[in-house]
Amino acid sequence: MNHAPSGTHVLADLSGIAAEKLSDCAALEQLLRTAAEAADARVLFSHFHAFGEGQGVTGVVLLAESHITIHTWPECGFAAADIFMCGSAQPELALALIKKALQPGAAHIHTSRRGPP
């Protein structure tokens, strides 16, 4: 499968999230894998790490189209997500699913087109 080097990079700062949603490593991994599939991206591998009881999680889902990452701070109700997809994948669909699951009180989203001029 060939993908063009151009794509969309979405950076999402999500705040006001219930702490229990930000410390469940397995649930966050499943959420991001499902979000990738919803965006029509192909998951290659994922790796997530929980920092301990009630603490944050960091994780990455590697995609044929690039990646989705998340870093969480339950004590602050904050998650930072990074979604970069090229080809025909639709990162906006992944973000919508993540926001629906985490239910942030506020979201600051920055979207950039990536690729050669």
C-alpha positions as CSV (number, residue, x, y, z in Angstrom):
1,M,0.0,0.0,0.0
2,N,1.4,3.4,-1.1
3,H,0.7,6.6,0.8
4,A,1.4,10.1,-0.3
5,P,3.7,12.0,2.0
6,S,1.1,14.6,2.7
7,G,-1.3,14.4,5.5
8,T,-3.1,16.0,8.4
9,H,-1.5,16.5,11.9
10,V,-4.0,17.1,14.7
11,L,-2.7,18.2,18.1
12,A,-5.4,18.1,20.8
13,D,-5.1,19.5,24.4
14,L,-8.1,18.0,26.2
15,S,-8.9,19.2,29.8
16,G,-11.6,18.8,32.4
17,I,-11.6,15.0,32.0
18,A,-12.5,12.6,34.8
19,A,-9.4,11.2,36.4
20,E,-10.5,7.6,36.1
21,K,-10.6,7.9,32.3
22,L,-7.0,9.0,32.2
23,S,-5.4,6.2,34.3
24,D,-6.8,3.1,32.7
25,C,-4.0,1.9,30.4
26,A,-5.9,-0.9,28.7
27,A,-9.0,1.2,28.1
28,L,-6.9,4.0,26.6
29,E,-5.1,1.6,24.3
30,Q,-8.3,0.1,23.1
31,L,-9.7,3.6,22.6
32,L,-6.8,4.7,20.4
33,R,-6.8,1.5,18.4
34,T,-10.6,1.9,17.8
35,A,-10.1,5.6,16.9
36,A,-7.5,4.6,14.3
37,E,-9.8,2.1,12.7
38,A,-12.7,4.6,12.7
39,A,-10.4,6.9,10.8
40,D,-9.8,4.2,8.2
41,A,-6.1,3.8,9.3
42,R,-4.3,0.5,9.6
43,V,-2.9,-0.3,13.0
44,L,0.6,-1.8,12.9
45,F,1.6,-1.9,16.6
46,S,0.7,-0.3,19.9
47,H,2.5,0.2,23.2
48,F,1.2,1.8,26.3
49,H,2.7,2.4,29.7
50,A,0.9,3.2,33.0
51,F,2.9,5.1,35.6
52,G,1.2,3.5,38.5
53,E,-2.1,3.5,40.5
54,G,-4.0,6.8,39.8
55,Q,-1.1,8.1,37.7
56,G,-0.9,8.9,34.0
57,V,-0.5,6.8,30.9
58,T,1.7,7.3,27.8
59,G,1.0,5.4,24.7
60,V,1.5,5.2,20.9
61,V,-0.4,3.5,18.1
62,L,1.8,3.1,15.1
63,L,-0.1,3.2,11.8
64,A,0.6,2.4,8.2
65,E,-0.5,6.1,7.8
66,S,1.7,7.4,10.7
67,H,0.7,7.5,14.4
68,I,-1.6,8.4,17.3
69,T,-0.1,9.2,20.7
70,I,-1.6,10.2,24.1
71,H,-0.1,11.4,27.3
72,T,-2.4,11.8,30.3
73,W,-2.2,13.6,33.7
74,P,-5.2,12.4,35.7
75,E,-4.3,14.6,38.6
76,C,-4.9,17.6,36.3
77,G,-7.8,16.1,34.3
78,F,-5.6,16.6,31.1
79,A,-4.7,14.6,28.1
80,A,-2.5,15.6,25.1
81,A,-3.2,13.6,21.9
82,D,-1.3,13.7,18.7
83,I,-2.9,12.3,15.6
84,F,-0.9,12.3,12.3
85,M,-2.3,10.5,9.3
86,C,-1.5,10.6,5.6
87,G,-3.2,9.1,2.6
88,S,-6.9,8.8,2.7
89,A,-7.2,8.3,6.5
90,Q,-9.3,10.9,8.3
91,P,-7.7,12.0,11.7
92,E,-10.8,14.1,12.4
93,L,-12.8,10.9,12.8
94,A,-10.3,9.5,15.3
95,L,-10.4,12.8,17.3
96,A,-14.2,12.8,17.4
97,L,-14.2,9.3,18.8
98,I,-11.5,10.1,21.4
99,K,-13.4,13.3,22.5
100,K,-16.7,11.3,22.8
101,A,-15.0,8.7,25.0
102,L,-13.0,11.1,27.3
103,Q,-15.7,13.8,27.4
104,P,-13.4,16.8,28.0
105,G,-14.8,20.0,29.4
106,A,-12.6,21.9,27.0
107,A,-10.5,21.1,23.9
108,H,-7.9,23.2,22.2
109,I,-7.3,21.7,18.7
110,H,-4.5,22.7,16.3
111,T,-4.6,21.1,12.8
112,S,-1.7,21.4,10.3
113,R,-1.3,20.1,6.8
114,R,1.9,18.2,6.4
115,G,3.9,17.3,3.3
116,P,6.0,18.6,0.6
117,P,5.3,22.1,-0.9
